[in-house]
Amino acid sequence: MAFKTPHETAAEAKIAKAGWKRDKKTNLWKCFREPDRGKTFSGTAVELARILDDKAAAQS
């Protein structure tokens, strides 16, 4: 198993707060909270955290 950098660990914590978890079968990120419930993402945790940050900034 590969070691995670502190940046990756922080990104995973951030996306977990937003309701995203790693799907065990598909190994994709999957959202379990509304309004994005059921959406999947195939990139890294760092990329997903960046997308979520950009989305939050756009809503502000």
MODELLER restraints for C-alpha pairs under 7 A, 6 or more apart:
rsr = mdl.restraints
at = mdl.atoms
rsr.add(forms.Gaussian(group=physical.xy_distance, feature=features.Distance(at['CA:8:A'], at['CA:45:A']), mean=6.53, stdev=0.5))
rsr.add(forms.Gaussian(group=physical.xy_distance, feature=features.Distance(at['CA:8:A'], at['CA:46:A']), mean=5.90, stdev=0.5))
rsr.add(forms.Gaussian(group=physical.xy_distance, feature=features.Distance(at['CA:11:A'], at['CA:45:A']), mean=5.77, stdev=0.5))
rsr.add(forms.Gaussian(group=physical.xy_distance, feature=features.Distance(at['CA:11:A'], at['CA:46:A']), mean=5.28, stdev=0.5))
rsr.add(forms.Gaussian(group=physical.xy_distance, feature=features.Distance(at['CA:11:A'], at['CA:49:A']), mean=5.60, stdev=0.5))
rsr.add(forms.Gaussian(group=physical.xy_distance, feature=features.Distance(at['CA:12:A'], at['CA:45:A']), mean=5.63, stdev=0.5))
rsr.add(forms.Gaussian(group=physical.xy_distance, feature=features.Distance(at['CA:14:A'], at['CA:49:A']), mean=6.62, stdev=0.5))
rsr.add(forms.Gaussian(group=physical.xy_distance, feature=features.Distance(at['CA:15:A'], at['CA:49:A']), mean=5.80, stdev=0.5))
rsr.add(forms.Gaussian(group=physical.xy_distance, feature=features.Distance(at['CA:19:A'], at['CA:31:A']), mean=5.56, stdev=0.5))
rsr.add(forms.Gaussian(group=physical.xy_distance, feature=features.Distance(at['CA:19:A'], at['CA:32:A']), mean=5.39, stdev=0.5))
rsr.add(forms.Gaussian(group=physical.xy_distance, feature=features.Distance(at['CA:19:A'], at['CA:33:A']), mean=5.28, stdev=0.5))
rsr.add(forms.Gaussian(group=physical.xy_distance, feature=features.Distance(at['CA:20:A'], at['CA:29:A']), mean=6.29, stdev=0.5))
rsr.add(forms.Gaussian(group=physical.xy_distance, feature=features.Distance(at['CA:20:A'], at['CA:30:A']), mean=5.39, stdev=0.5))
rsr.add(forms.Gaussian(group=physical.xy_distance, feature=features.Distance(at['CA:20:A'], at['CA:31:A']), mean=4.27, stdev=0.5))
rsr.add(forms.Gaussian(group=physical.xy_distance, feature=features.Distance(at['CA:20:A'], at['CA:32:A']), mean=6.10, stdev=0.5))
rsr.add(forms.Gaussian(group=physical.xy_distance, feature=features.Distance(at['CA:21:A'], at['CA:29:A']), mean=5.54, stdev=0.5))
rsr.add(forms.Gaussian(group=physical.xy_distance, feature=features.Distance(at['CA:21:A'], at['CA:30:A']), mean=5.45, stdev=0.5))
rsr.add(forms.Gaussian(group=physical.xy_distance, feature=features.Distance(at['CA:21:A'], at['CA:31:A']), mean=6.41, stdev=0.5))
rsr.add(forms.Gaussian(group=physical.xy_distance, feature=features.Distance(at['CA:22:A'], at['CA:28:A']), mean=5.70, stdev=0.5))
rsr.add(forms.Gaussian(group=physical.xy_distance, feature=features.Distance(at['CA:22:A'], at['CA:29:A']), mean=4.48, stdev=0.5))
rsr.add(forms.Gaussian(group=physical.xy_distance, feature=features.Distance(at['CA:22:A'], at['CA:30:A']), mean=6.08, stdev=0.5))
rsr.add(forms.Gaussian(group=physical.xy_distance, feature=features.Distance(at['CA:23:A'], at['CA:29:A']), mean=5.94, stdev=0.5))
rsr.add(forms.Gaussian(group=physical.xy_distance, feature=features.Distance(at['CA:23:A'], at['CA:30:A']), mean=6.11, stdev=0.5))
rsr.add(forms.Gaussian(group=physical.xy_distance, feature=features.Distance(at['CA:28:A'], at['CA:40:A']), mean=6.37, stdev=0.5))
rsr.add(forms.Gaussian(group=physical.xy_distance, feature=features.Distance(at['CA:28:A'], at['CA:41:A']), mean=5.84, stdev=0.5))
rsr.add(forms.Gaussian(group=physical.xy_distance, feature=features.Distance(at['CA:28:A'], at['CA:42:A']), mean=5.09, stdev=0.5))
rsr.add(forms.Gaussian(group=physical.xy_distance, feature=features.Distance(at['CA:29:A'], at['CA:40:A']), mean=5.44, stdev=0.5))
rsr.add(forms.Gaussian(group=physical.xy_distance, feature=features.Distance(at['CA:29:A'], at['CA:41:A']), mean=4.96, stdev=0.5))
rsr.add(forms.Gaussian(group=physical.xy_distance, feature=features.Distance(at['CA:29:A'], at['CA:42:A']), mean=6.27, stdev=0.5))
rsr.add(forms.Gaussian(group=physical.xy_distance, feature=features.Distance(at['CA:30:A'], at['CA:38:A']), mean=6.36, stdev=0.5))
rsr.add(forms.Gaussian(group=physical.xy_distance, feature=features.Distance(at['CA:30:A'], at['CA:39:A']), mean=5.78, stdev=0.5))
rsr.add(forms.Gaussian(group=physical.xy_distance, feature=features.Distance(at['CA:30:A'], at['CA:40:A']), mean=4.43, stdev=0.5))
rsr.add(forms.Gaussian(group=physical.xy_distance, feature=features.Distance(at['CA:30:A'], at['CA:41:A']), mean=6.45, stdev=0.5))
rsr.add(forms.Gaussian(group=physical.xy_distance, feature=features.Distance(at['CA:31:A'], at['CA:37:A']), mean=5.02, stdev=0.5))
rsr.add(forms.Gaussian(group=physical.xy_distance, feature=features.Distance(at['CA:31:A'], at['CA:38:A']), mean=5.52, stdev=0.5))
rsr.add(forms.Gaussian(group=physical.xy_distance, feature=features.Distance(at['CA:31:A'], at['CA:39:A']), mean=5.55, stdev=0.5))
rsr.add(forms.Gaussian(group=physical.xy_distance, feature=features.Distance(at['CA:31:A'], at['CA:40:A']), mean=6.50, stdev=0.5))
rsr.add(forms.Gaussian(group=physical.xy_distance, feature=features.Distance(at['CA:32:A'], at['CA:38:A']), mean=6.35, stdev=0.5))
